Amino acid sequence: MAVDLAKMSLWLATLSKDEPLTFLDHALRDGDSLVGLGRRQVAGFTWERGPVQTELSVNDAVKRVAELRSHIRRAGPSAPPVELEELWEKARAALTEVRFYGDLAMEAFFLETTVTARRARRFAHLADVQAGETLAHRERLAERRREHPPFAPFHWQIEFPEVFERENPGFDAFVGNPPFGGKNTVAAANVPNYPRWLKGFHAESHGNADLVAHFFRRSFDLLRTGGTFGLIATNTIGQGDTRSTGLRFICQDGGQIFRALTRYKWPGQAAVIVSIVHVAKGVVPSRCLLDRRAVDEITAFLLHTGGHEDPERLEANAGQSFQGSIVLGMGFTFDDAGRNAGDEPESGSDEEADVVGIPSPLSDMERLVAENPRNREAIFPYIGGAEVNTSPTHEHHRYVINFRAYPLRRASLEAVAQDPGPTPRETASAWHGAPDVQREGWRRSGIVPLDYPDPVGADWPELLAIVEERVKPERAKKSDKAARRLWWQLLRHRPELQAAIADLDRVLAISRVGQHAALAFLPTGMVYADSLIIFPLLTHSAFCALQSRPHELWARLFGSSMKDDLRYTPSDCFETFPFPVDWEARPDLEAAGVAYYQHRARLMVEADEGLTTTYNRFHDPDEQGPKIARLRELHAAMDSAVLAAYGWTDIDTTCRFFPEHPDNPADEGPTNRGMKRHRYRWPDPIRDEVLGRLMVLNAERATGERRP
């Protein structure tokens, strides 16, 4: 279908109405462009690179096909259609056997999961080919091409042999809009072992990379020296594992990005932001255009400076950023408002099952506490990204039962001995005096001796009954063994976070996914949802450094994105960031942070608006009220203080309103106001200069930490 549509489109676009519709048959081929072998691999009946042990007879057929296709290409418009069709039929017939060899070799990879099994399958297939026993294989492969999902390898070097037989082999250009897809989508939409093939086929690739990175790699591999490609990509092409798999490798392997639009809103109603990237192979372009600006180079990050490699994690930042708890079951919670839309997990994530189960009403919690005040010890305020971003005071409205890492219950010695873990012979007389290894076994089993001195879940029987009724049945369906076995505990209760904040009365928090990268102070003594990132920091100096534009720019570059929102990942956004010296306790940063935070807090309370609405107004050029204007001034003061702490006083911190998607006229309509149209920020040259300096500083700090 795709080939037929392409044929019709080209036929109409070239105004070749006098030509038969079939005159492009030799040029339009179909198959999976990421799955296939080179000519030497087909001849060697292997997907492995390097010397081959077998040499099937393919060269004569490929040369014959190249000659026939050259005849078709040289034939002028006056060539009779019958003659072209005859040449094409001969070429297809000559390729049939060679294509079959390639498909059958490839199938051996996808049918098995281990190296040993794949090689055994390959040798078995090869033996059948050499013995001439191939009919069953041919029928099966033909059927698999018609299945959903299909198994349809595409061997570029034998489908277009004339392209690869010339002195400088490869295509002159690729232009395309390849599909996007995360690892779960890629695995679900393709034949088994597809992700394994991609990781093995493209060296130094990551399993978390978006599918589009592999199309970038494949296109680059198939270019001749001096060739170029221009591809549309997800806006994560310059971020994280997708960047490392695609553009980083390409730029370090002779590729040069010579033009890029980093953020282009796809026409239509869908909130899809794409990047458009042009790459040359083996040549240095005379000039580069980054978002329509002339620059000396474009890096794999789609910046004009800073290099292609990821920044390194810094030891100085370790242990200061944590994701909140994964509850895995709303049955743990008390809530009259229901699940927060802002805390929706992305499909396929570890937290997705948090939506399963029904919260208990707050009246039940109040009754349980009134009947047994001790129940309050295991019920905690529960807050997520939605409350932080929508409440003017960052107020929570939910509570959660939290048994921490407590065992389930105490039991007699016989019951403990019968439980998985210690055997009867290994069981001590009681907790007191038992060896550490046995104590750990009891804890893992959830059942401990009667003299166990610390809390257990059964110490709160009314709360445990709720969890057993509302959570345990759903946990029993999970593939995660720990989720099933420790059903009374939060899936990830983050003891390392609790240890880090034990002596603090407040922390800094940011929503893990959000539009504005806005931070706020929250009290301790709460359970923070997985939709929050928590920093065990309590000074306004730390707030100033994290809320400033240098850190926001860094987070937007090295975090990933959902639609057009920032996804803040501590390992990429915080642990790599080169903070100014003494950033947690500088008087100048403290003063700037206090002024900004207090003004913002008053503004939100007076307007009864949360962080999201407040920053929507902050970025709206039509919003010129004195209080929002003052917030912008105070933000600039924070930026200046932070840049001065680096010693970068030469940087102009003046901001302007810039369209979010300047290359899309659809954003200019009267209904697309505020955040959707504009962002109040530094101009691109200033942004890129600061990011470049930060990347250099990260490299210097990392080098310094490695010195003995």
HUPELIN-V168797 format. One record per pair of residues at least 12 apart in sequence whose C-alpha atoms are under 10 Angstrom apart, sorted by the first residue. I is the first residue (numbers start at 1). GAP is how many residues later the second one is. If there is no record, write none. Layout:
i	gap
I	GAP
I	GAP
This chain:
i	gap
1	29
2	26
2	27
2	28
3	21
3	22
3	24
3	25
3	26
3	27
4	17
4	18
4	21
4	24
6	18
6	22
7	14
7	15
7	16
7	17
7	18
7	20
7	21
8	13
8	14
8	16
10	14
11	12
11	13
16	61
18	59
19	58
19	59
19	61
19	62
20	60
20	61
21	60
22	59
22	62
22	63
23	49
23	54
23	58
23	61
23	62
23	65
24	48
24	49
24	60
25	59
25	60
25	63
26	42
26	43
26	46
26	47
26	58
26	59
26	61
26	62
26	63
26	65
26	66
26	133
26	134
27	42
27	45
27	46
27	132
27	133
28	131
29	125
29	127
29	130
29	131
30	122
30	123
30	124
30	129
31	114
31	119
31	120
31	121
31	122
31	123
31	124
31	125
32	118
32	119
32	120
32	121
32	122
32	123
33	119
33	120
33	121
33	122
33	123
33	182
33	185
33	186
34	118
34	119
34	120
34	121
34	122
34	160
34	163
34	164
34	167
34	168
34	177
34	180
34	181
34	183
34	184
34	185
35	68
35	71
35	116
35	117
35	118
35	119
35	120
35	121
35	159
35	162
35	163
35	166
35	183
36	63
36	66
36	67
36	69
36	70
36	116
36	117
36	118
36	119
36	120
36	121
36	165
37	12
37	62
37	65
37	66
37	68
37	69
37	116
37	117
37	118
37	119
37	120
37	121
38	64
38	116
38	117
38	118
38	119
38	120
38	126
39	19
39	20
39	23
39	59
39	63
39	116
39	117
39	118
39	119
39	120
39	122
39	125
40	12
40	15
40	16
40	18
40	19
40	117
41	13
41	14
41	15
41	60
41	61
41	64
41	114
42	12
42	13
42	14
42	15
42	16
42	17
42	56
42	57
42	58
42	59
42	60
42	61
42	62
42	63
42	64
42	113
42	115
42	116
43	12
43	13
43	14
43	15
43	16
43	55
43	58
43	59
44	12
44	13
44	14
44	57
44	58
44	61
44	82
45	56
45	57
45	58
45	59
45	60
45	61
45	77
45	78
45	80
45	81
45	84
46	55
46	56
46	58
46	59
46	60
46	62
46	63
46	73
46	76
46	77
46	80
47	55
47	58
47	59
47	61
47	62
47	75
47	150
47	153
47	154
48	152
48	153
49	152
54	72
56	42
56	45
56	70
56	73
56	74
57	40
57	41
58	36
58	37
58	39
58	40
58	41
58	43
58	100
59	39
59	99
60	34
61	30
61	32
61	33
61	34
61	35
61	36
61	37
61	97
62	29
62	32
62	33
62	36
62	95
62	96
62	97
62	98
62	99
62	100
62	103
63	31
63	95
63	98
63	99
63	102
64	26
64	27
64	30
64	31
64	97
65	22
65	23
65	25
65	26
65	27
65	28
65	29
65	30
65	93
65	94
65	95
65	96
65	97
66	25
66	92
66	93
66	94
66	95
66	96
66	97
66	98
66	99
67	20
67	24
67	94
67	95
68	16
68	18
68	19
68	20
68	21
68	22
68	23
68	24
68	26
68	94
69	15
69	18
69	19
69	21
69	22
69	23
69	90
69	91
69	92
69	93
70	17
70	91
70	92
71	13
71	16
71	17
72	12
72	13
72	14
72	15
72	16
91	68
92	67
95	63
95	64
98	57
98	60
98	61
99	54
99	55
99	56
99	59
99	60
100	29
100	34
100	37
100	38
100	41
100	42
100	53
101	24
101	25
101	28
101	37
102	51
102	52
102	53
102	56
103	34
103	35
103	38
103	39
103	48
103	49
103	50
103	51
103	52
104	18
104	21
104	22
104	25
104	30
104	33
104	34
104	36
104	37
104	49
105	13
105	14
105	16
105	17
105	18
105	20
105	21
106	12
106	16
106	45
106	46
106	47
106	91
107	14
107	15
107	18
107	30
107	34
107	44
107	45
107	46
108	12
108	13
108	14
108	15
108	16
108	17
108	18
109	12
109	13
109	84
109	85
109	87
109	88
110	41
110	81
110	82
110	83
110	84
110	86
110	87
111	80
111	81
111	82
112	80
112	81
113	79
113	80
113	83
125	12
144	47
147	44
148	41
148	42
148	43
149	39
149	40
149	41
149	42
149	43
150	39
150	40
150	41
151	39
151	40
151	41
152	39
156	14
156	66
157	12
157	13
157	65
163	59
163	60
163	61
164	58
164	59
164	60
166	58
167	57
168	55
168	56
168	57
168	58
169	53
169	54
169	55
169	56
170	49
170	50
170	51
170	52
170	53
170	54
170	55
170	56
170	57
171	48
171	49
171	50
171	51
171	52
171	53
171	54
171	55
171	56
171	57
171	58
172	50
172	51
172	52
172	53
172	54
172	55
172	56
172	57
172	108
172	109
173	46
173	47
173	49
173	50
173	51
173	53
173	54
173	55
173	56
173	57
173	106
173	107
174	42
174	45
174	46
174	48
174	49
174	53
174	54
174	55
174	56
174	57
174	104
174	105
175	44
175	53
175	54
175	55
175	56
175	57
175	103
176	39
176	43
176	53
176	54
176	55
176	56
176	57
176	100
177	35
177	38
177	53
177	54
177	55
177	56
177	57
177	99
178	33
178	34
178	35
178	36
178	37
178	38
178	53
178	54
178	55
178	56
179	31
179	32
179	33
179	34
179	36
179	53
179	54
179	55
180	30
180	31
180	32
180	33
180	34
180	35
180	52
180	53
180	54
181	28
181	29
181	30
181	31
181	32
181	53
182	25
182	26
182	27
182	28
182	29
182	30
182	60
182	166
183	12
183	23
183	24
183	25
183	26
183	27
183	28
183	165
184	23
184	24
184	26
184	163
184	164
184	165
185	25
185	26
185	162
185	163
186	24
186	25
195	12
195	13
195	16
198	13
198	16
199	15
199	46
201	13
201	16
201	17
202	12
202	15
202	16
202	19
202	43
202	44
202	47
203	14
203	42
203	46
204	40
204	41
204	42
204	44
204	45
205	12
205	36
205	37
205	38
205	39
205	40
205	41
205	44
206	34
206	35
206	36
206	37
206	38
206	39
206	40
207	34
207	35
207	38
208	32
208	33
208	34
208	37
209	27
209	28
209	30
209	31
209	32
209	33
209	34
209	35
209	36
209	37
210	23
210	24
210	26
210	27
210	30
210	31
210	32
210	33
210	35
210	36
211	22
211	23
211	31
211	34
211	35
212	19
212	20
212	21
212	22
212	24
212	25
212	30
212	33
212	34
213	20
213	21
213	23
213	24
213	25
213	28
213	29
213	30
213	31
213	32
213	33
213	34
214	28
214	31
214	32
214	33
215	16
215	18
215	31
216	13
216	14
216	15
216	16
216	17
216	21
216	29
216	30
216	31
216	34
216	61
216	63
217	28
217	29
217	30
217	32
217	33
218	28
219	12
219	60
220	26
220	27
220	30
220	33
220	34
220	35
220	59
220	60
220	61
221	29
221	32
221	60
223	57
223	58
223	59
224	56
224	57
224	58
225	29
225	30
225	55
225	56
225	57
225	58
226	29
226	54
226	55
226	56
226	57
226	58
226	59
227	28
227	52
227	53
227	54
227	55
227	56
228	27
228	28
228	29
228	30
228	50
228	51
228	52
228	53
228	54
228	55
229	28
229	48
229	49
229	50
229	51
229	52
230	27
230	28
230	29
230	30
230	46
230	47
230	48
230	49
230	50
231	29
231	44
231	45
231	46
231	47
231	48
232	28
232	29
232	32
232	42
232	43
232	44
232	45
232	46
233	29
233	30
233	40
233	41
233	42
233	43
233	44
234	28
234	29
234	30
234	38
234	39
234	40
234	41
234	42
234	327
234	329
235	26
235	27
235	28
235	29
235	30
235	37
235	38
235	39
235	40
235	41
235	325
235	326
235	327
235	328
235	329
236	26
236	27
236	37
236	38
236	39
236	65
236	321
236	322
236	323
236	324
236	325
236	326
236	327
236	328
237	25
237	37
237	38
237	39
237	40
237	63
237	64
237	65
237	323
238	24
238	37
238	39
238	61
238	62
238	63
238	64
238	65
238	70
238	319
238	320
238	322
239	61
239	62
239	63
239	71
239	317
239	318
239	319
239	320
239	321
239	322
240	61
240	70
240	317
240	318
240	319
240	320
240	321
240	332
241	69
241	317
241	319
242	318
243	57
243	58
243	59
243	65
243	66
243	67
243	315
244	56
244	57
244	64
244	65
244	66
246	54
247	30
247	32
247	52
247	53
247	54
247	55
247	61
248	51
248	52
248	53
248	59
248	60
248	61
248	62
249	51
249	59
249	60
250	29
250	30
250	31
250	50
250	58
251	28
251	29
251	30
251	31
251	47
251	48
251	49
251	56
251	57
251	58
252	48
252	55
252	56
252	57
253	28
253	29
254	26
254	27
254	28
254	29
254	30
255	24
255	25
255	26
255	27
255	28
255	29
255	45
256	22
256	23
256	24
256	25
256	26
256	27
256	28
256	29
256	32
256	41
256	42
256	43
256	44
257	20
257	21
257	22
257	23
257	24
257	27
257	28
257	31
257	32
257	33
257	40
257	41
257	42
257	43
257	45
258	19
258	20
258	21
258	22
258	26
258	27
258	28
258	29
258	30
258	31
258	32
258	36
258	37
258	38
258	39
258	40
258	41
259	17
259	18
259	19
259	20
259	21
259	26
259	28
259	29
259	30
259	31
259	32
259	33
259	34
259	35
259	36
259	38
259	39
259	43
260	15
260	16
260	17
260	18
260	19
260	28
260	29
260	30
260	31
260	32
260	33
260	38
260	42
260	43
261	13
261	14
261	15
261	16
261	17
261	28
261	29
261	30
261	31
261	32
261	41
261	400
261	401
261	402
262	12
262	13
262	14
262	15
262	28
262	29
262	39
262	40
262	41
262	399
263	12
263	13
263	28
263	301
263	397
263	398
263	399
263	400
263	401
264	12
264	27
264	396
264	397
264	398
264	399
264	400
265	299
265	395
265	396
265	397
265	398
265	399
265	400
265	401
265	402
266	395
266	397
266	398
266	400
267	397
267	398
267	399
267	400
268	398
269	397
270	293
271	291
271	292
271	293
272	290
272	291
272	292
273	288
273	289
273	290
273	291
273	388
274	289
274	290
275	27
276	15
277	13
277	25
279	19
284	13
285	12
288	16
289	15
290	12
290	13
290	14
290	394
291	12
291	371
291	372
291	393
292	371
293	391
293	392
295	390
301	256
301	257
302	255
302	386
303	254
303	381
303	382
303	384
303	385
303	386
303	388
303	389
304	381
304	384
304	385
304	387
304	388
305	383
305	384
305	385
305	386
305	387
305	388
305	390
305	391
306	382
306	383
306	384
306	385
306	386
306	387
306	388
306	389
306	390
306	393
307	385
307	388
307	389
309	386
310	248
310	262
310	266
310	385
310	388
310	389
311	247
311	261
311	262
311	264
311	265
311	266
311	267
311	383
311	384
311	385
311	386
311	387
311	388
311	391
312	259
312	260
312	263
312	264
312	265
312	266
312	383
312	386
312	387
312	389
312	390
312	391
313	258
313	259
313	260
313	261
313	262
313	263
313	264
313	265
313	385
313	386
313	388
313	389
314	257
314	260
314	261
314	262
314	263
314	264
314	384
314	385
314	387
314	388
314	389
314	390
314	391
314	392
315	260
315	261
315	386
315	387
315	390
315	391
316	259
316	260
316	261
316	262
316	263
316	385
316	386
316	389
317	253
317	254
317	257
317	258
317	259
317	260
317	261
317	262
318	252
318	253
318	256
318	257
318	258
319	177
319	178
319	181
319	216
319	217
319	256
320	177
320	180
320	181
320	214
320	215
320	216
320	217
320	250
320	254
320	255
321	176
321	179
321	187
321	188
321	212
321	213
321	214
321	215
321	216
321	248
321	249
321	250
321	252
321	253
321	254
322	172
322	174
322	175
322	176
322	178
322	187
322	208
322	210
322	211
322	212
322	213
322	214
322	247
322	248
322	249
322	252
323	169
323	171
323	174
323	186
323	187
323	188
323	189
323	205
323	206
323	207
323	208
323	209
323	210
323	211
323	212
323	245
323	246
323	247
324	59
324	60
324	168
324	169
324	170
324	173
324	185
324	188
324	203
324	204
324	205
324	206
324	207
324	208
324	209
324	210
325	26
325	57
325	59
325	165
325	166
325	167
325	168
325	169
325	170
325	172
325	202
325	203
325	204
325	205
325	206
325	207
325	208
326	24
326	25
326	26
326	27
326	28
326	164
326	165
326	166
326	167
326	168
326	201
326	202
326	203
326	204
326	205
327	24
327	26
327	27
327	28
327	73
327	74
327	75
327	162
327	163
327	164
327	165
327	166
327	200
327	201
327	202
327	203
328	22
328	23
328	24
328	25
328	26
328	27
328	28
328	29
328	143
328	146
328	147
328	150
328	155
328	159
328	161
328	162
328	163
328	164
329	22
329	23
329	24
329	25
329	26
329	27
329	28
329	29
329	30
329	138
329	141
329	142
329	143
329	145
329	146
329	158
329	161
329	162
330	23
330	24
330	25
330	26
330	27
330	28
330	29
330	30
330	70
330	137
330	140
330	141
331	23
331	24
331	25
331	26
331	27
331	28
331	29
331	69
331	70
331	135
331	136
331	137
331	138
331	139
331	140
331	141
331	143
332	22
332	25
332	26
332	27
332	28
332	47
332	67
332	68
332	69
332	70
332	131
332	132
332	134
332	135
332	136
332	138
332	139
332	156
332	157
332	158
333	24
333	25
333	26
333	27
333	28
333	29
333	32
333	46
333	47
333	48
333	49
333	65
333	66
333	67
333	68
333	69
333	133
333	134
333	137
334	24
334	25
334	26
334	27
334	28
334	29
334	30
334	31
334	32
334	45
334	46
334	47
334	48
334	63
334	64
334	65
334	66
334	67
335	23
335	24
335	25
335	26
335	27
335	28
335	29
335	30
335	47
335	62
335	63
335	64
335	65
336	23
336	24
336	25
336	26
336	27
336	61
336	62
337	22
337	24
337	25
337	60
337	61
338	20
338	21
338	22
338	23
338	60
339	15
339	16
339	17
339	19
339	20
339	47
339	59
340	15
340	44
340	45
340	46
340	47
340	58
341	44
341	45
342	42
342	43
342	44
342	45
342	46
342	47
342	48
342	169
342	171
342	172
342	189
343	12
343	40
343	41
343	42
343	43
343	44
343	168
343	169
343	170
343	186
343	187
343	188
343	189
344	41
344	42
344	187
345	168
345	185
345	186
346	216
350	130
350	141
351	140
351	179
351	180
353	121
353	122
353	125
354	137
354	176
356	114
356	115
356	118
356	119
357	113
357	114
357	115
357	116
357	117
358	112
358	113
359	39
359	40
359	41
359	107
359	111
360	39
360	40
360	106
360	110
361	37
361	38
362	35
362	36
362	37
365	14
365	34
365	35
365	36
365	98
368	94
368	95
372	88
372	90
374	85
374	86
375	26
375	84
375	85
375	86
375	87
375	88
376	25
376	84
377	24
377	25
377	26
377	83
378	22
378	23
378	24
378	25
378	26
378	79
378	81
378	82
378	85
378	86
379	20
379	21
379	22
379	23
379	24
379	84
379	147
379	148
380	18
380	19
380	20
380	21
380	22
380	145
380	146
380	147
380	148
381	14
381	15
381	16
381	17
381	18
381	19
381	20
381	21
381	143
381	144
381	145
381	146
381	147
382	13
382	14
382	15
382	16
382	17
382	18
382	19
382	20
382	143
382	144
382	145
382	146
382	147
383	12
383	13
383	14
383	15
383	16
383	17
383	139
383	143
383	144
383	145
383	146
383	147
383	148
383	149
384	12
384	13
384	14
384	125
384	126
384	127
384	128
384	143
384	144
384	145
384	146
384	147
384	148
384	149
385	124
385	125
385	126
385	127
385	128
385	129
385	143
385	144
385	145
385	146
385	147
385	148
386	125
386	127
386	128
386	143
386	145
386	146
386	224
386	225
386	226
387	124
387	223
387	224
388	121
388	122
388	123
388	130
388	131
388	132
388	133
388	134
388	144
388	222
388	223
388	224
389	121
389	122
389	125
389	126
389	127
389	128
389	129
389	130
389	131
389	220
389	221
389	222
389	223
389	224
389	225
390	214
390	218
390	219
390	220
390	221
390	222
390	223
390	224
391	213
391	214
391	217
391	218
391	219
391	220
391	221
392	208
392	209
392	210
392	211
392	212
392	213
392	214
392	215
392	216
392	217
392	218
392	219
392	220
392	221
392	222
393	127
393	128
393	129
393	208
393	209
393	211
393	212
393	215
393	216
393	217
393	218
394	126
394	127
394	128
394	207
394	216
394	217
395	127
396	126
396	130
398	129
399	127
399	128
400	90
400	126
400	127
401	62
401	63
401	65
401	66
401	87
401	88
401	89
401	126
402	55
402	61
402	62
402	86
402	87
402	88
402	91
402	125
403	52
403	53
403	54
403	55
403	56
403	57
403	60
403	61
403	85
403	86
403	87
403	90
404	51
404	52
404	53
404	84
404	85
404	86
404	87
404	88
404	89
404	90
404	91
405	38
405	39
405	41
405	50
405	51
405	52
405	81
405	83
405	84
405	85
405	87
405	88
405	89
405	90
406	37
406	38
406	40
406	41
406	48
406	49
406	50
406	51
406	52
406	80
406	82
406	83
407	35
407	36
407	37
407	38
407	39
407	40
407	41
407	45
407	47
407	48
407	49
407	50
407	51
407	79
407	81
407	82
408	35
408	36
408	37
408	38
408	39
408	40
408	47
408	48
408	49
408	50
408	51
408	56
408	78
408	79
408	80
408	81
409	34
409	36
409	37
409	38
409	39
409	40
409	41
409	43
409	46
409	47
409	48
409	49
409	50
409	52
410	32
410	36
410	37
410	38
410	39
410	40
410	41
410	42
410	43
410	45
410	46
410	47
410	48
410	49
411	36
411	37
411	38
411	39
411	40
411	41
412	18
412	35
412	36
412	37
412	38
412	39
413	14
413	15
413	16
413	17
413	18
413	34
413	35
413	36
413	37
413	38
414	13
414	35
415	32
415	33
415	34
416	26
416	29
416	30
416	31
416	32
416	33
416	34
417	25
417	30
417	31
417	32
419	22
419	23
419	26
419	27
419	28
419	29
420	21
420	22
420	24
420	25
420	26
420	27
421	17
421	18
421	19
421	20
421	21
421	22
421	23
421	24
421	25
421	26
422	15
422	16
422	17
422	18
422	19
422	20
422	23
423	15
423	18
426	12
427	12
427	15
427	22
428	21
429	20
430	18
430	19
430	20
430	21
430	22
431	17
431	18
431	19
431	20
431	21
431	22
432	17
432	19
432	20
432	21
439	13
444	38
444	41
444	42
445	40
445	41
446	39
446	40
446	42
457	31
457	32
458	30
463	25
464	24
465	23
466	22
467	20
467	21
467	22
468	19
468	20
471	13
471	16
471	17
471	18
472	12
472	13
472	14
472	15
472	16
473	14
474	13
475	12
475	13
475	16
492	38
493	34
493	35
493	36
493	37
494	33
494	34
494	36
497	31
497	37
497	38
497	39
498	26
498	27
498	28
498	29
498	38
499	37
500	35
500	36
500	37
501	23
501	24
501	33
501	34
501	35
501	36
501	37
502	22
502	23
502	34
503	21
503	33
504	19
504	20
504	21
504	32
504	33
504	34
505	17
505	18
505	19
505	20
505	31
505	32
505	33
506	15
506	16
506	17
506	18
506	19
506	29
506	30
506	31
506	32
506	33
507	13
507	14
507	15
507	16
507	17
507	27
507	28
507	29
507	30
507	31
507	32
507	36
508	12
508	13
508	14
508	15
508	16
508	24
508	25
508	26
508	27
508	28
508	29
508	30
508	31
508	32
508	34
508	35
508	38
509	12
509	13
509	19
509	23
509	24
509	25
509	26
509	27
509	28
509	34
510	21
510	22
510	23
510	24
510	25
510	36
510	37
510	58
511	18
511	19
511	20
511	21
511	22
511	23
511	55
511	56
511	57
512	17
512	18
512	19
512	20
512	21
512	22
512	53
512	54
512	55
512	56
512	57
512	58
513	18
513	19
513	20
513	47
513	48
513	49
513	52
513	53
513	54
513	55
513	56
514	17
514	47
514	48
514	50
514	51
514	52
514	53
514	54
514	98
515	46
515	47
515	48
515	49
515	50
515	51
515	52
515	96
515	97
515	100
515	101
515	160
516	31
516	36
516	40
516	49
516	50
516	95
516	96
516	98
516	99
516	100
516	103
516	159
516	163
517	29
517	30
517	31
517	32
517	34
517	35
517	36
517	38
517	39
517	48
517	49
517	50
517	51
517	94
517	95
517	98
518	28
518	29
518	30
518	34
518	93
518	94
518	97
519	14
519	15
519	16
519	24
519	25
519	27
519	28
519	78
519	92
520	14
520	23
520	27
520	77
520	81
520	91
521	13
521	14
521	16
521	17
521	18
521	19
521	22
521	76
522	12
522	16
523	15
524	12
531	36
531	37
532	36
533	35
533	36
533	37
534	36
535	35
535	39
537	47
538	46
538	47
539	44
539	45
539	46
539	47
539	50
539	51
539	54
539	55
540	44
540	45
540	46
540	47
540	49
540	50
540	51
540	52
540	53
540	54
540	55
540	56
540	57
541	41
541	42
541	43
541	44
541	45
541	46
541	47
541	48
541	49
541	50
541	51
541	52
541	53
541	97
541	101
542	37
542	40
542	41
542	42
542	43
542	44
542	47
542	48
542	51
543	40
543	41
543	46
543	47
543	49
543	50
543	51
543	53
543	54
543	95
544	39
544	40
544	42
544	44
544	45
544	46
544	47
544	48
544	49
544	50
544	51
544	52
544	53
544	91
544	93
544	94
544	95
544	97
544	98
545	34
545	35
545	38
545	39
545	41
545	44
545	45
545	47
545	48
545	93
545	94
545	96
545	97
545	98
545	100
546	28
546	31
546	33
546	37
546	38
546	47
546	96
547	46
547	49
547	50
547	88
547	91
547	92
548	45
548	87
548	88
548	89
548	90
548	91
548	92
548	93
548	94
548	95
549	86
549	87
549	89
549	90
549	91
549	93
549	94
549	104
549	132
549	133
549	138
549	141
550	27
550	29
550	89
550	92
550	93
550	137
550	140
550	141
550	144
551	22
551	23
551	26
551	27
551	28
551	88
551	91
551	140
551	143
552	14
552	16
552	21
553	20
553	128
553	134
553	135
553	137
553	138
554	18
554	19
554	20
554	22
554	23
554	24
554	133
554	136
554	137
554	140
554	141
555	12
555	13
555	14
555	15
555	17
555	18
555	19
555	21
555	22
556	12
556	17
557	15
557	16
557	134
558	13
558	14
558	15
558	16
558	18
558	19
559	12
559	13
559	14
559	15
560	12
560	13
564	96
564	112
576	118
576	119
576	122
576	123
576	125
576	126
577	117
577	118
577	120
577	121
577	124
578	68
578	116
578	117
578	118
578	119
578	120
578	121
578	122
578	123
578	124
579	63
579	66
579	67
579	115
579	118
579	119
580	62
580	63
580	64
580	65
580	66
580	67
580	117
581	64
581	65
582	63
583	59
583	62
583	63
586	55
586	56
586	59
588	50
588	53
588	54
588	56
588	57
589	48
589	49
589	50
589	51
589	52
589	53
589	55
589	56
590	48
590	51
591	46
591	47
591	50
592	42
592	43
592	44
592	45
592	46
592	47
592	48
592	49
592	50
593	41
593	42
593	44
593	45
593	48
594	40
594	44
595	36
595	39
595	40
595	42
595	43
596	34
596	35
596	36
596	37
596	38
596	39
596	40
596	41
596	42
597	34
597	37
597	38
599	28
599	29
599	31
599	32
599	35
600	14
600	27
600	28
600	30
600	31
600	34
602	25
603	24
603	25
603	28
612	63
613	62
614	14
614	17
615	13
615	16
615	59
615	60
615	64
615	65
616	57
616	58
616	59
616	60
616	62
616	63
617	12
617	56
617	57
617	58
618	12
618	13
618	14
618	56
618	57
618	60
618	61
618	62
619	13
619	37
619	38
619	39
619	54
619	55
619	56
619	57
619	58
619	59
619	60
619	61
619	62
620	37
620	38
620	53
620	54
620	55
620	56
620	57
620	58
620	59
620	60
621	35
621	36
621	37
621	52
621	53
621	54
621	56
621	57
621	58
621	59
622	51
622	52
623	51
632	23
632	48
633	21
633	22
635	18
636	17
636	18
636	19
636	45
637	16
638	15
639	14
639	15
640	12
640	13
640	14
643	47
646	47
646	48
646	51
648	42
648	45
651	35
651	36
651	38
651	39
652	30
652	31
652	34
653	28
653	29
653	30
653	33
653	34
654	26
654	27
654	28
654	29
654	32
655	24
655	25
655	26
655	27
655	28
655	31
656	22
656	23
656	24
656	25
656	26
656	27
657	20
657	21
657	22
657	23
657	24
657	25
657	26
658	19
658	20
658	21
658	22
658	23
658	24
658	25
658	26
659	15
659	16
659	17
659	18
659	19
659	20
659	21
660	14
660	15
660	16
660	17
660	18
660	19
660	20
661	15
661	16
661	17
661	18
662	15
662	16
